Amino acid sequence: MIDRLNRLRDRMAATGTDLVAIAPGAHMGWLLGFAPHPDERLCLLLVGRDQATFVMPALNAADARQHTDLPFCEWADADGPIQALNDALTRIGGTPARVGLDEAMRADFALTLLDFLPGVERSYAAETIGALRMSKTPDELHLLAENAAIADRAQAAVAAALRPGISEAELADVARSAFAAEGAQPQFAIVAIDGNSAFPHHHTGEARVGDRAVVLIDIGGRKQGYCSDITRMAILGEPPEGYREVHAVVDAAVEAALSAIRPGVRARAVDAAARGVIEAAGYGPYFTHRTGHGLGTEVHEGPYVTATSDTVLEPGMVFTIEPGIYLPGRFGVRLEEVAVVTSDGARILSSRSRAPATAGR
């Protein structure tokens, strides 16, 4: 993990950031390979241009010491964290002019730190460590590909279980079991039947498949620290009027977005490519969310593929392409691929067809 710490310092120099403050969570896990137990006790990794140190609750120090050789400024419950934070900032050296804050940090952690740094210019760690996380190494891409293959098989398991009378919750359990059987931790399972599929983030419930049904299946897991995310559609019997047309439009939007991906393109151009297909077909008002989000150690991370994103695509970036059309009271269609930016375009990690699955397929 020394290499990642050195890369972070290079990025700090490039962005004029003097101090990056990271709380237990995804940024810290990526940087160091571990994160201490997160609770209400102030715990921060402070990374300066030359030094790095932890403000560490004494309660967690012995366990955390097994994972890092970085110095600790410890504090006990009886004393509080203020002296430890002061000591850590002194060890880092100097008064930073610009600090990057972990976006997921607790508000009380951030305010306590900023109280020590009056007048400091504030930014977010997305500019430094987040930017590094966006471009994956070959090892990271390998793990993401393995997770995508597991997700493909979990989708196949759900399709095989599809039958009249089965509930959303039961189909979600099939997906979770499929992930667990391959050593992956299930992360989420959105299963939405018929009208529920028109809710992009439907809460999986007890609705049941009828003799005719449209089913949206959005599932993901995590193995060896990296995630998967895939959405496919399934149908039972003859789909409702207009379904096949809408499915074809969404599939064309996926293809348009994938074709727009190449190094040097801004993420908003990829969003525009998908959105343009849907708008041209007359369904623009029914595509209600961004086109995609980054995928790595978190299910949602940078880069975000939105209509306003100026992120310039680079080889190794990984993000979803998931346009959707949601017709209230009728049905919704979302199709999701995970794309990797290559030197001349993009490749997708899934090998599963985007055609709607049917029972047993």
C-alpha positions in Angstrom: 0.0 0.0 0.0 3.1 2.3 0.1 2.7 2.8 -3.6 -0.9 4.1 -3.2 0.3 6.5 -0.4 3.0 7.8 -2.7 0.5 8.2 -5.6 -1.8 10.1 -3.2 1.1 12.5 -2.3 1.8 13.0 -6.0 -1.8 13.9 -6.6 -1.8 16.2 -3.6 1.1 18.1 -5.1 -0.6 18.3 -8.5 -3.8 19.7 -6.9 -2.1 22.0 -4.4 -3.6 20.0 -1.4 -1.5 20.2 1.7 -3.5 17.8 3.9 -6.0 15.0 3.2 -8.2 13.8 6.1 -9.7 10.4 5.8 -12.1 8.6 8.1 -12.7 4.9 8.4 -14.4 3.8 5.2 -13.9 3.2 1.5 -11.1 5.7 0.9 -9.1 4.4 3.8 -9.7 0.8 2.8 -8.5 1.4 -0.7 -5.4 3.4 0.5 -4.3 1.1 3.3 -6.1 -2.2 2.8 -7.9 -1.9 6.1 -10.1 0.6 8.0 -10.5 0.7 11.8 -13.9 0.1 13.4 -16.1 3.1 12.6 -18.0 4.6 15.4 -18.6 7.9 17.1 -15.0 8.1 18.4 -12.9 10.5 16.4 -10.6 8.4 14.1 -8.8 10.1 11.2 -5.9 9.4 9.0 -4.1 12.7 8.3 -1.9 12.6 5.2 0.5 15.5 4.6 3.0 16.1 1.9 5.7 14.3 3.9 4.1 12.7 6.9 1.0 10.7 7.7 -0.4 9.8 11.1 -3.6 8.5 12.7 -5.7 10.1 15.3 -6.7 6.8 16.9 -9.1 5.9 19.8 -7.0 3.9 22.3 -9.9 1.3 22.4 -9.0 0.3 18.8 -5.3 0.9 18.7 -4.0 -2.6 19.4 -6.2 -4.1 16.7 -5.4 -1.4 14.2 -1.7 -1.8 14.9 -1.8 -5.3 13.3 -2.5 -3.7 10.0 -0.3 -0.6 9.7 3.0 0.8 10.8 1.9 4.4 10.5 2.2 6.4 13.7 -0.7 6.9 16.1 -1.7 9.8 18.2 -4.0 7.9 20.6 -6.7 9.2 22.9 -8.7 7.6 25.7 -12.4 8.0 26.4 -11.5 9.7 29.7 -9.5 12.4 28.0 -11.2 13.1 24.7 -9.6 13.5 21.2 -8.6 17.2 21.2 -5.0 16.8 22.4 -4.4 13.8 20.1 -5.7 15.8 17.1 -3.5 18.7 18.0 -0.5 16.4 18.3 -1.3 14.8 15.0 -1.5 18.1 13.2 1.8 19.2 14.8 3.4 15.9 13.6 2.2 16.6 10.1 4.0 19.9 10.3 3.0 23.4 9.3 -0.4 25.0 8.8 -2.1 23.6 5.7 -3.5 26.1 3.3 -5.7 23.6 1.6 -7.3 20.5 3.1 -9.2 17.7 1.3 -12.0 16.1 3.4 -13.3 12.6 3.0 -16.8 13.1 1.6 -18.2 10.3 3.8 -16.7 11.6 7.0 -19.0 12.2 9.9 -20.0 15.9 10.2 -18.7 16.1 13.8 -15.3 14.7 12.7 -15.0 17.3 9.9 -16.1 20.2 12.1 -13.7 19.2 14.9 -10.8 19.2 12.4 -11.8 22.5 10.8 -12.0 24.2 14.2 -8.2 23.6 14.3 -7.7 25.1 10.9 -9.4 28.5 10.7 -9.4 30.0 7.3 -8.2 26.9 5.5 -9.4 26.3 2.0 -11.6 23.2 1.9 -12.0 20.7 -0.9 -13.0 17.0 -1.0 -10.9 13.9 -1.2 -12.7 13.1 -4.5 -10.1 15.4 -6.0 -7.2 13.5 -4.7 -7.7 9.9 -3.5 -11.0 9.7 -5.4 -9.3 10.6 -8.6 -6.8 7.8 -8.1 -9.6 5.3 -7.3 -11.3 6.0 -10.6 -8.6 4.4 -12.8 -8.2 0.8 -12.0 -5.0 -1.3 -12.2 -4.9 -4.6 -14.1 -5.3 -6.5 -10.8 -8.4 -4.5 -9.9 -9.8 -5.0 -13.4 -9.3 -8.8 -13.0 -11.2 -8.8 -9.7 -14.0 -6.7 -11.2 -14.3 -9.2 -14.1 -14.5 -12.1 -11.7 -17.3 -10.4 -9.8 -19.1 -9.6 -13.1 -19.0 -13.3 -14.0 -20.5 -14.2 -10.6 -23.2 -11.7 -11.1 -24.0 -13.1 -14.6 -24.5 -16.5 -13.0 -26.7 -15.0 -10.2 -28.9 -13.5 -12.9 -29.1 -16.9 -14.6 -30.2 -18.4 -11.2 -33.0 -15.9 -10.8 -34.2 -16.6 -14.4 -34.2 -20.3 -13.7 -36.3 -19.7 -10.6 -38.9 -17.6 -12.4 -42.4 -19.1 -12.2 -46.0 -18.0 -11.5 -46.6 -17.4 -7.8 -43.0 -16.7 -6.8 -42.5 -13.4 -5.0 -40.0 -10.5 -5.4 -38.5 -11.4 -2.0 -38.1 -15.1 -3.0 -36.4 -14.2 -6.2 -34.1 -11.8 -4.3 -33.2 -14.7 -2.0 -32.3 -16.8 -5.0 -29.8 -14.1 -6.1 -28.3 -13.7 -2.6 -27.9 -17.5 -2.4 -26.2 -17.6 -5.8 -23.7 -14.9 -4.7 -23.0 -16.7 -1.4 -22.5 -20.0 -3.1 -19.5 -18.5 -4.9 -18.0 -16.8 -1.8 -19.4 -13.4 -2.6 -21.2 -11.2 -0.1 -24.6 -10.1 -1.5 -24.8 -6.3 -1.5 -28.2 -5.6 -2.8 -31.1 -7.2 -4.7 -33.8 -5.1 -6.3 -36.5 -7.3 -7.8 -39.5 -5.4 -9.2 -42.6 -7.1 -10.7 -44.9 -5.4 -13.3 -45.8 -1.8 -12.1 -43.1 -1.9 -9.4 -40.5 -2.0 -12.1 -41.5 1.6 -12.9 -39.8 2.6 -9.6 -36.1 2.8 -10.3 -35.1 2.0 -6.7 -38.1 -0.2 -5.8 -38.0 -1.8 -2.3 -38.2 -5.5 -3.0 -41.4 -6.8 -1.4 -44.1 -9.5 -1.5 -45.6 -8.9 -5.0 -45.9 -12.1 -6.9 -45.3 -13.2 -10.5 -48.5 -13.8 -12.4 -49.0 -15.9 -15.5 -47.9 -12.8 -17.4 -45.2 -10.6 -15.9 -42.4 -8.2 -16.4 -39.6 -8.5 -13.8 -36.7 -6.1 -13.3 -33.7 -7.7 -11.6 -30.9 -5.4 -10.3 -28.3 -7.3 -8.2 -24.8 -7.0 -7.0 -22.2 -8.7 -4.7 -18.7 -8.3 -3.4 -15.8 -10.7 -3.5 -12.2 -9.9 -2.5 -13.1 -6.3 -1.8 -14.6 -5.5 -5.3 -18.2 -5.2 -6.4 -20.6 -6.2 -9.2 -23.7 -4.5 -10.4 -26.0 -5.8 -13.2 -29.6 -5.2 -14.3 -31.5 -7.4 -16.6 -35.2 -7.9 -17.5 -37.2 -11.1 -17.4 -40.7 -11.8 -18.8 -43.2 -14.5 -18.2 -45.8 -15.1 -20.9 -46.7 -12.5 -23.4 -45.4 -9.1 -22.2 -47.7 -6.0 -22.0 -48.3 -3.8 -25.0 -45.3 -1.7 -25.8 -42.8 -3.6 -23.8 -40.8 -5.0 -26.6 -40.5 -1.5 -28.2 -39.4 0.0 -24.9 -36.9 -2.8 -24.3 -35.4 -2.2 -27.8 -35.1 1.6 -27.2 -33.2 1.0 -23.9 -30.9 -1.5 -25.5 -30.2 0.9 -28.3 -29.4 3.6 -25.6 -26.9 1.2 -24.0 -25.2 0.6 -27.3 -25.1 4.4 -28.1 -23.5 5.1 -24.7 -20.9 2.3 -25.1 -20.0 3.6 -28.6 -19.4 7.1 -27.2 -16.8 5.9 -24.7 -13.2 6.6 -25.5 -10.3 8.3 -23.8 -10.5 12.1 -23.8 -14.3 12.2 -23.9 -16.2 13.9 -21.1 -18.6 11.7 -19.1 -21.5 14.0 -20.0 -21.1 13.0 -23.7 -21.7 9.4 -22.7 -24.9 10.4 -20.8 -26.0 12.5 -23.8 -25.6 9.6 -26.2 -27.9 7.4 -24.1 -30.3 10.1 -23.4 -30.5 11.2 -27.0 -31.7 7.7 -28.1 -34.4 7.7 -25.5 -35.5 11.3 -26.2 -35.6 10.6 -30.0 -38.0 7.7 -29.3 -40.3 10.0 -27.4 -39.5 8.6 -23.9 -37.3 11.4 -22.7 -39.4 12.4 -19.6 -39.3 8.7 -18.5 -35.6 8.5 -18.2 -35.3 10.0 -14.7 -31.7 9.3 -13.5 -28.1 9.5 -14.6 -26.7 7.1 -17.1 -24.1 5.5 -14.8 -21.7 5.5 -11.8 -18.3 4.2 -11.1 -17.8 0.7 -9.7 -14.9 -0.6 -7.6 -14.5 -1.2 -3.9 -17.9 0.6 -3.7 -21.0 0.0 -5.7 -21.3 3.7 -6.3 -18.1 5.7 -6.7 -16.6 8.0 -9.2 -16.8 8.7 -12.1 -20.4 9.6 -12.3 -21.9 9.6 -15.8 -24.3 12.5 -15.7 -25.5 15.3 -17.9 -23.2 17.8 -16.1 -20.1 15.7 -15.5 -16.9 17.2 -16.9 -14.8 14.1 -15.9 -12.5 13.3 -18.8 -12.5 9.6 -19.4 -9.1 7.7 -19.1 -8.1 4.1 -19.8 -8.9 1.9 -16.8 -11.9 3.9 -15.6 -14.8 1.6 -14.8 -18.5 2.6 -14.6 -22.0 1.3 -15.3 -24.1 2.2 -18.3 -27.7 1.8 -17.2 -30.3 3.9 -19.0 -33.9 3.2 -18.2 -37.5 4.0 -19.2 -40.1 4.0 -16.4 -43.8 4.2 -17.4 -45.8 4.8 -14.2 -48.5 2.2 -13.5 -47.3 0.0 -16.4 -43.7 -1.2 -16.3 -40.1 -0.1 -16.4 -37.1 -1.3 -18.3 -33.5 -0.8 -17.2 -30.5 -2.6 -18.7 -27.1 -2.3 -17.1 -23.6 -3.1 -18.2 -20.2 -2.4 -16.5 -17.9 -0.7 -19.0 -14.1 -0.4 -18.9 -12.5 2.4 -20.8 -9.8 1.0 -23.1 -7.1 2.8 -25.2 -9.6 3.1 -28.1 -13.1 2.6 -26.7 -14.7 0.4 -24.2 -15.3 -3.2 -23.3 -18.0 -4.7 -21.1 -17.5 -7.1 -18.3 -20.7 -9.1 -18.5 -21.2 -11.9 -21.0 -25.0 -12.2 -20.3 -27.4 -11.2 -23.1 -29.5 -8.1 -22.6 -32.5 -9.9 -24.2 -35.3 -10.5 -21.7 -34.9 -13.8 -19.8 -37.8 -16.2 -19.6 -38.5 -18.9 -17.1 -35.5 -21.2 -16.9 -33.3 -19.0 -19.1 
